[in-house]
Amino acid sequence: MRQRLGGAFAALALLAGCAQQSPTGTVSNTGPGIETPAWAVPQSAGPALTPLRYEHLAGWKFDHHAQALPAFLASCSQLLASPAQSLGGSGEAANRGGTGAMWRPACVSARAVHPGDDEAARVFFEANFQPYGISADGKVDGLFTGYYEPEIRGSRTPTAVYKVPVYRRPPDLTAGPGRKPYFTRSQIEAGALRKKGLEMLWLADPIDAFFLHIQGSGRVLLPDNRTVRVSYDGQNGQSYVPIGRVLVDRGEMKLEDVSMQTIRAWLIAHPREAAGVMNQNPSFVFFRELSGMTADAGPPGALGAPLAPLRSVAVDKSFIPLGAPMWVDTQDPLDGTKIQRLMMAHDLGGAIRGAVRTDIFFGWGRDAEERAGRMRQPGREFVLLPRAAQTAAQ
């Protein structure tokens, strides 16, 4: 589970996208070159799933489906290892994909698909999954944000340069519903965990540490050029407060200007106020060191599968089961090109709430940081649920 900046942008949900909705509740694409049939959207309150055909998924036939197959197989490794585990979802999503066992027939079939064969992969997904349009309160427009794995310089030991600790999980941190909240961010920054032997790494910049908490994983480059991978290992039980909203409320920036880049720039430009603003978010994240990972593998998401750039998303498991394939239809924040591709619900996020609310994993490196930090786009999403799940569960 991650925190992330997604919640800072929730007020931008009044979005104008390429979808047009009529008073009768039908929706269709009207963008240039898009030819997909209209579909009727339930007008009842709350989230809803509508069974559709693949031709309703704009751009479906143009994706490289073979590139999505390894991400699905990574899901299968986790789903089949714990067939009784609860994956989340509500209604039809829970009935067809709420436990690992429901995915077994599709996972077995996926192993027979020849790697790199886009046509065979597309046929596999179409044969094994029923697509559903996702709506909430009669609307299909949703908000897409992004996250990434930051790369930060650090040290195993404190020095005159590296003075900001990255903490491992405290042994007295409790988890689960009804847990007692732990020290707040401001209390920890003031020294509540000092001399407890919990420091695992040291960073040079408290702003870098703050954004590491937001993203939930990172790559720390040591002075000897070795890289340490760290990942989320718990949170202090305090509510997450997006500081983008804090800065907007203070009149420091306009809501439409909020991005990871503008927030970072403000913190750098206001060193005397930066700590106080960051402490407005009382939530604090603890980390564990990852071992045995290759440089081209993403960090593990909430499902346990490694996150794949532009093939993994974070969702709200109250509506979408972890592991489910998702068809994403949105656009790039930098050049406006369409992002229409198959992704997997590999992760969760503290700020990701709602049926049509998704956080896209962009990967690592400078380009991923730039795109993830500015990602705040309208779009639609569809969930693919196993056709054979109900039969397999009987």
N, C-alpha and C positions, 0 to 999 in steps of 0.2 A: 504494500500500500504506500502511496505517495501523498504529498501535500499539494504542491504545485500552485502556480499562479492562476489556474483556470478560474477560480472563484472571483478573482479581481475583475473579471470581465462579464460576470453573469448579468449585470444590468444592461448589457448590450444585446439582449435577446430579442429586442425589437428589430428584426433583421429583414432586409429586403433581398431576396435571393432570386434565382432563376425560376423558381416554382411559382405558379400562380394558382390561387385557390378561389373557387367560385362560391357563391352563397349556398349552393347545394352540397358542398363538401367534396367536390371532385378536384383532383390536383393533377397537373401535367407539367412537363418541361416546355419552356418556350425559348430557350437559348438557341443561338445559331447552330445549325447542323444537328440538332437533337430531335430525334423522332421516337418518342416513347408514348405508349397509350396512356390515357388518363385513367386514374383509379379512384374509387370512392373512399373517402376518409370518414371513419366513424366520428360522429359529432358529439358523442357522449363525453362526460367529464372524465379526466384521468387518462392514463396511457392506454394505447390500444395497438394490437397487431392485426394487420390485414393480409391474408394470403394473396400472393401475386404470382405473376409469371416472370420469367427472367427478362422478357422484353420490356418490362417496367423499369428495369435497372439501367439507367442511362450509362452508356459506355461499357456495359458488361462484356460484350464480345471483343472489345479491344484491349482488355487487360492481358497481362502475361500471367496466366493462371498457374503455370508451372513454378513461378517465383513465389507464389503464395503457399504452395503445397508443403515446403519444409516448415513453414510457420504452423501449419495445421498439424503436421506430424509431431512437432514439438508439443503442441497441445495434447495430442494423443498420449504421449509418453507420461504426462501427468494424470490425464483422465483415467487411463486404464490401470495405472498403478494404485489408484484409490477409487474403485468403482462405486463405492457407497457414499463418497463425499458429496456434500451439498454445494452446488455451484451457483445457486441463486436463481434469479429470474422470477417472473410472476405470470400467472395465467398459462397461456399456451406455451410460453417460453420455458416455464418450469415443468410442464407436462411432457415436453419433448426433449428438453436438454438440461433438466435440473440436477441430474446426477451423472457421475462418470460412466456408469453402465449403459446409459442411453446412447452414448457415442460409439460404443464398441463396433457395431456393424460398419459404420462409415470409416472408422479408424482402420479396420481390417482391410476394407476395400482400397483405402488410400495407399497402402503399402504395395499394391500391385501396379500403381501408375508409374510409368517409366519417367525417370527424372528428366526435366528439361523439355518435355513434350507438352506444349501449351494446349493443343487440341485435346489430348487425352486428359489433361488436368481439368479443362473446362467441362468436358463430358462427365468426369467423375463428380464434380461439384453439382452439376445439374441433376444427375441421376440420384444422388444421395441426400440432397438438401432441398427443402421447400423454403423459398424466400418469403419474408413477411415485411411489409412496410410498417415503419414505426411512426406513431403519431402521439400527441399529447393534447388533450382538450380540443380535439378537432383540428390541430395544426401539425404540419409536417416539418416546418422550418425549425432547425436547431442550431446550436452553437458549437463550433469546433475550435479548440485551442490545441497547443502543442507542448511537448516536453522533450528533453534530450538528456544525454549523459555528459555532464561538464568535465572538462579536463583542467586540472588545477595543480599548481606547483606546491609541494609540501615537503615535510621531513618526518622521519621516525622519532626524532628527538627535538625538544625545544631549543631554539637558538635566538640570537638577537633579531633575526628576520622572521622566523617562524614561531609565532607566539600564541596563535589561536587554536585551541584544542578541538579535535574531532573525538567525540566520546563514544565508547562502546556502551552497550545496554547495561544499566545498573542491575545488580542482582535483586534489589528490592523493588524493582518496577513491576507492578502487577498489570495484568491484561484482562480483557473481556468486559462484558456489560457490568455496570455497577462498580467498576474499579475506582479507587480513590485517586484523584488527580495528583500528579507528581509536581515537583518544583516547576515554576513557570520559567520562561525564557530569561526574563530579567533576573530572577533568583539564581539561575545557573550561570548567567554571564557575570553575576556579582560574586561567584565563588562557591555556590552551594555544593558542587561536586569536586572541588579541589581536594587533593591529598587522599583520594579514594582509589587511585590507580586505574582510572577508567579511560585515561587519554590513550588513544591508539595512533593518532597522527597529529601533526601540527601544520597549520596553514599560515600564510603571511597576512591575509586580508580577511577581516570579519565579514565583509560583504560577500566574498567568495564562499565563506562558510555558510552564510545565510542562504545563498542560492543553492548550495549543495543540499541543504535541508529541504528546500522547495522541490528540487528535482528528485531527491530520494536515492540517488546513486551517483557515482562519479569515478573518475580515473585521476589518481594523485601521482604526479610525476616527481620522483625523489631526486635529490642532487646527484646521485650516481646514475641517473637516467633509467632506473627501473621504474615500473609503473605498478601501483597498488590499486586494486579495484575494491571499492567499498559499496555496500548496499544497505538499504533500510533494515533496521532490526528492532523497531519499536518507537513509540512516541509517548510523550509525557501525559497524555490524557487531557490536555488543555485544548480548548476550542481553537480552530484555525481561523485567524483573522488576516485577510489579504491586505498587505500594506499599500497596494495600489488604491484601494478604497479609502484607506486612511489619508493618503496624500490628496485624493480628490476632495474628501470632506474638509481638509484643511485649506483648500483652495490653492494648493501647490501645482496642480495640473488638471486639465480637463479629462473627463472620463474617456473621450474618444482618443486621447493621446496616450493612454496607459498601455505600456508594454514592458516586457522585462528590460529592454534596453533603456527606456526612459526612466524607469524606476532606479536602475543601477546608476544612470547618469546623475539623477537627483541626489542619491546617497553619496556619491563621490564628490559632488559639488557642495555638499552641506555636511562636512565631517563632524561638526559639533552636534548636529541634530540627528545624525544617522543612527546612532545606537538607540536613541530614544524611540525613533520611528520603528526600527526593526523589533524593538521590545514590545511594540503594540500588538505584535503577533505572539501570544504567550506559548504557542505550540512549539515543541522542540523535538528533534528527531535524533535517534541513536543509530549507530551503524555497526556492521560486521564486515570483516575483511573476507573477500572472495578469493578462492585459490583455484588453480587449474583451469583458468579461462583463457581462451585465445583472444588476440587483439580484435578479431573480426566478429566476436560474439557480443551481443548486448547483455546488459544486466538481467537478472531474473525478475519477472513481474510477480504479481500477487498469485498467479496460478502456479508459479514455479518454473515455467518455460522461459527461455531467454527471449528478451524483446528484440524484434527484428525491425530495422528502420523502414518506415512507411508500410509495414505489414503488421504492426502491433498497435493496439489502442487500449486506453483505459476507459472503463464504462462504470455505470452504476449498477451493481449486481442486484439491486432491488428489482430491476426490470430485465436485465440481460444476463444470462448465465456466463460465467467465466469459461473461456475456451471456445465460445461460439464464433464462427465466421461472420464478419460484418461487411456489407457492401457500403463503402463510404463515397459520398458524392458532394465534394466541396471544391475549394480552389486554393492555389498557392498564395501566401500572403505577400510575396514579393513581386511576382510578375502576373498574377491572376490566372495562370494556366489551370486547367481543371485537374483536380485530384479525384479520379474515379478508379478505385481499385479495391481489391479484396483484402481485408485485414482481419486479424484475430483479436478477440477480447481477452488479452493476456494480463490485464492490469486493472487496478482500482486507483482512485484518487480522492483525497480528502475534500477537494473542491469540486469533484465531478458528481453532480446530483441531478437526476432527472432522466426520463426515458430517451429524450433526443438531445443528449449531451455527451460529447466525446472528446477525448484528449489523444492526439496522434503522437506516437513516438517517432521522432525524426532522426534518431541515431546519435552520433557524437562528432566532435570536430566543429570548426568555425561555421561551416554552412548550416549544419544542424542547429547550432545555437541561434544563428540569425533567423532562420525560418521558425523555429519553435517559439522564440521570444516574441515574434510579431504575429504569430498565428492567432487570429480572432475573426473567424470567417463563418458566414452562414452556410448551411448545407442540410442534406438529408442523409438518413442512414437506414439500412435494411439489415435484418438478422436472418441468417440461414440456419434452419433447425433440421435435425435428422428426420428423414421421411420414415425410417424404420424404427424410430425410438419407442413408440407406443407398443409395437409388436414385441420388440426385444425386452421391454420391461415387464411383460406379462408372464 
